[in-house]
Amino acid sequence: MNLHIGATAAVVAAGLLGLDVYTTWAIWREPDLTGAQKGLQSALVWLLPLLGAIVCLNVVRAMNREPVARSSFTVSE
């Protein structure tokens, strides 16, 4: 039983570590962030591993999205 719990904990920890490493890599590859912003976001990722990674990854992804029109109607002149 203890082996199963230990193996599960190891898998969860490895997944969390991978998410944090990927998020940190994505932050530092973002050219629109300043060095201070990159440092603060990286600290957030490692101080709050799951929540920080989710928030920062969503911020980086939102910065890379093309703006989407809210309506398909055109303005008449």
MDAnalysis code that builds the backbone (N, CA, C; Angstrom):
import MDAnalysis as mda
import numpy as np

u = mda.Universe.empty(231, n_residues=77, atom_resindex=np.repeat(np.arange(77), 3), trajectory=True)
u.add_TopologyAttr("name", ["N", "CA", "C"] * 77)
u.add_TopologyAttr("resid", np.arange(1, 78))
u.add_TopologyAttr("resname", ["MET", "ASN", "LEU", "HIS", "ILE", "GLY", "ALA", "THR", "ALA", "ALA", "VAL", "VAL", "ALA", "ALA", "GLY", "LEU", "LEU", "GLY", "LEU", "ASP", "VAL", "TYR", "THR", "THR", "TRP", "ALA", "ILE", "TRP", "ARG", "GLU", "PRO", "ASP", "LEU", "THR", "GLY", "ALA", "GLN", "LYS", "GLY", "LEU", "GLN", "SER", "ALA", "LEU", "VAL", "TRP", "LEU", "LEU", "PRO", "LEU", "LEU", "GLY", "ALA", "ILE", "VAL", "CYS", "LEU", "ASN", "VAL", "VAL", "ARG", "ALA", "MET", "ASN", "ARG", "GLU", "PRO", "VAL", "ALA", "ARG", "SER", "SER", "PHE", "THR", "VAL", "SER", "GLU"])
u.atoms.positions = np.array([
    [0.813, -1.196, 0.000],
    [0.000, 0.000, 0.000],
    [0.860, 1.264, 0.000],
    [1.913, 1.275, 0.828],
    [2.779, 2.443, 0.890],
    [3.526, 2.670, -0.414],
    [3.857, 1.609, -1.113],
    [4.540, 1.736, -2.399],
    [3.633, 2.416, -3.411],
    [2.354, 2.072, -3.386],
    [1.397, 2.672, -4.305],
    [1.258, 4.176, -4.055],
    [1.184, 4.559, -2.786],
    [1.072, 5.981, -2.436],
    [2.348, 6.720, -2.829],
    [3.484, 6.115, -2.591],
    [4.759, 6.734, -2.961],
    [4.908, 6.889, -4.459],
    [4.492, 5.873, -5.207],
    [4.580, 5.948, -6.667],
    [3.634, 7.014, -7.203],
    [2.442, 7.100, -6.635],
    [1.483, 8.122, -7.061],
    [2.016, 9.522, -6.757],
    [2.584, 9.692, -5.587],
    [3.162, 10.984, -5.215],
    [4.315, 11.354, -6.140],
    [5.124, 10.376, -6.513],
    [6.244, 10.639, -7.420],
    [5.747, 11.063, -8.803],
    [4.688, 10.433, -9.289],
    [4.127, 10.791, -10.604],
    [3.540, 12.197, -10.567],
    [2.815, 12.512, -9.501],
    [2.225, 13.853, -9.353],
    [3.336, 14.905, -9.255],
    [4.364, 14.634, -8.465],
    [5.476, 15.575, -8.317],
    [6.221, 15.772, -9.633],
    [6.413, 14.704, -10.393],
    [7.093, 14.817, -11.682],
    [6.253, 15.631, -12.662],
    [4.942, 15.425, -12.646],
    [4.062, 16.200, -13.524],
    [4.074, 17.671, -13.158],
    [4.051, 17.978, -11.872],
    [4.087, 19.363, -11.413],
    [5.421, 20.016, -11.749],
    [6.506, 19.271, -11.577],
    [7.825, 19.783, -11.934],
    [7.900, 20.075, -13.434],
    [7.374, 19.172, -14.238],
    [7.363, 19.384, -15.686],
    [6.545, 20.601, -16.081],
    [5.390, 20.790, -15.450],
    [4.555, 21.958, -15.730],
    [5.281, 23.240, -15.355],
    [5.948, 23.257, -14.216],
    [6.666, 24.453, -13.777],
    [7.850, 24.764, -14.692],
    [8.574, 23.746, -15.107],
    [9.706, 23.953, -16.020],
    [9.202, 24.488, -17.368],
    [8.139, 23.891, -17.899],
    [7.581, 24.347, -19.178],
    [7.085, 25.788, -19.077],
    [6.406, 26.129, -17.985],
    [5.891, 27.483, -17.814],
    [7.027, 28.489, -17.696],
    [8.060, 28.150, -16.945],
    [9.216, 29.039, -16.824],
    [9.878, 29.236, -18.186],
    [10.013, 28.192, -18.959],
    [10.582, 28.281, -20.305],
    [9.722, 29.193, -21.191],
    [8.396, 29.041, -21.120],
    [7.493, 29.867, -21.928],
    [7.586, 31.334, -21.523],
    [7.714, 31.593, -20.228],
    [7.843, 32.975, -19.753],
    [9.110, 33.612, -20.311],
    [10.231, 32.914, -20.217],
    [11.506, 33.503, -20.636],
    [11.658, 33.597, -22.149],
    [10.811, 32.902, -22.906],
    [10.838, 33.032, -24.368],
    [9.923, 34.144, -24.872],
    [9.136, 34.745, -24.002],
    [8.191, 35.788, -24.392],
    [8.923, 37.126, -24.541],
    [9.005, 37.662, -25.773],
    [9.773, 38.888, -25.984],
    [9.083, 40.156, -25.469],
    [7.779, 40.115, -25.235],
    [7.059, 41.317, -24.808],
    [7.145, 41.579, -23.304],
    [7.722, 40.667, -22.549],
    [7.878, 40.863, -21.108],
    [9.256, 41.443, -20.805],
    [9.316, 42.322, -19.807],
    [10.606, 42.852, -19.384],
    [11.306, 41.824, -18.495],
    [12.555, 42.058, -18.218],
    [13.299, 41.147, -17.351],
    [12.694, 41.044, -15.964],
    [12.223, 42.185, -15.422],
    [11.605, 42.166, -14.099],
    [10.302, 41.369, -14.115],
    [9.508, 41.527, -15.170],
    [8.255, 40.777, -15.278],
    [8.532, 39.280, -15.374],
    [9.536, 38.932, -16.154],
    [9.897, 37.514, -16.283],
    [10.337, 36.946, -14.938],
    [11.135, 37.709, -14.204],
    [11.606, 37.255, -12.903],
    [10.472, 37.095, -11.902],
    [9.550, 38.064, -11.863],
    [8.434, 37.980, -10.927],
    [7.482, 36.842, -11.282],
    [7.215, 36.655, -12.566],
    [6.344, 35.556, -12.959],
    [7.000, 34.206, -12.685],
    [8.299, 34.112, -12.915],
    [9.001, 32.862, -12.620],
    [8.966, 32.561, -11.121],
    [9.141, 33.599, -10.305],
    [9.059, 33.408, -8.854],
    [7.666, 32.946, -8.449],
    [6.630, 33.516, -9.076],
    [5.264, 33.109, -8.784],
    [5.049, 31.637, -9.122],
    [5.604, 31.205, -10.249],
    [5.468, 29.805, -10.670],
    [6.088, 28.868, -9.636],
    [7.253, 29.213, -9.128],
    [7.959, 28.305, -8.227],
    [7.522, 28.441, -6.771],
    [6.937, 29.599, -6.394],
    [6.449, 29.746, -5.025],
    [5.045, 29.171, -4.848],
    [4.224, 29.238, -5.887],
    [2.882, 28.651, -5.894],
    [2.819, 27.699, -7.085],
    [3.389, 26.514, -6.960],
    [3.634, 25.652, -8.123],
    [2.456, 25.419, -9.067],
    [1.327, 25.002, -8.616],
    [0.236, 24.702, -9.539],
    [-0.508, 25.969, -9.950],
    [-0.948, 26.757, -8.985],
    [-1.711, 27.963, -9.283],
    [-0.871, 28.979, -10.059],
    [0.357, 29.197, -9.639],
    [1.232, 30.143, -10.329],
    [1.502, 29.735, -11.766],
    [1.715, 28.441, -11.992],
    [1.976, 27.959, -13.345],
    [0.755, 28.142, -14.235],
    [-0.415, 27.844, -13.713],
    [-1.638, 27.992, -14.515],
    [-1.868, 29.450, -14.880],
    [-1.748, 30.340, -13.907],
    [-1.982, 31.762, -14.159],
    [-0.961, 32.315, -15.146],
    [0.308, 32.052, -14.924],
    [1.355, 32.611, -15.790],
    [1.301, 32.020, -17.192],
    [0.993, 30.754, -17.310],
    [0.887, 30.146, -18.632],
    [-0.281, 30.744, -19.402],
    [-1.383, 31.019, -18.736],
    [-2.517, 31.664, -19.397],
    [-2.183, 33.093, -19.813],
    [-1.401, 33.802, -19.016],
    [-0.989, 35.163, -19.375],
    [-0.122, 35.132, -20.626],
    [0.852, 34.234, -20.664],
    [1.742, 34.149, -21.823],
    [0.965, 33.745, -23.073],
    [0.057, 32.797, -22.947],
    [-0.738, 32.375, -24.096],
    [-1.659, 33.486, -24.577],
    [-2.222, 34.257, -23.661],
    [-3.103, 35.364, -24.044],
    [-2.324, 36.447, -24.786],
    [-1.066, 36.624, -24.453],
    [-0.252, 37.631, -25.133],
    [0.025, 37.240, -26.579],
    [-0.009, 35.963, -26.885],
    [0.328, 35.488, -28.223],
    [-0.888, 35.277, -29.114],
    [-2.088, 35.505, -28.598],
    [-3.295, 35.305, -29.390],
    [-3.591, 36.511, -30.254],
    [-4.172, 36.234, -31.410],
    [-4.653, 37.311, -32.268],
    [-5.976, 37.813, -31.698],
    [-6.219, 39.119, -31.761],
    [-7.499, 39.610, -31.265],
    [-8.649, 39.079, -32.120],
    [-9.745, 38.772, -31.484],
    [-10.908, 38.225, -32.162],
    [-12.014, 39.272, -32.147],
    [-12.661, 39.459, -33.293],
    [-13.766, 40.411, -33.358],
    [-14.906, 39.928, -32.487],
    [-15.547, 40.855, -31.806],
    [-16.660, 40.493, -30.928],
    [-17.933, 40.218, -31.726],
    [-18.041, 40.804, -32.900],
    [-19.247, 40.653, -33.688],
    [-18.873, 40.479, -35.151],
    [-19.705, 39.772, -35.882],
    [-19.440, 39.603, -37.313],
    [-20.105, 40.697, -38.147],
    [-20.836, 41.590, -37.499],
    [-21.493, 42.685, -38.203],
    [-20.482, 43.778, -38.530],
    [-20.637, 44.374, -39.681],
    [-19.764, 45.479, -40.070],
    [-20.474, 46.787, -39.771],
    [-19.687, 47.805, -39.526],
    [-20.253, 49.131, -39.213],
    [-20.606, 49.792, -40.530],
    [-21.843, 50.250, -40.646],
    [-22.243, 50.954, -41.866],
    [-21.881, 52.415, -41.745],
    [-21.541, 52.979, -42.862],
    [-21.103, 54.388, -42.842],
    [-22.184, 55.291, -43.332],
])
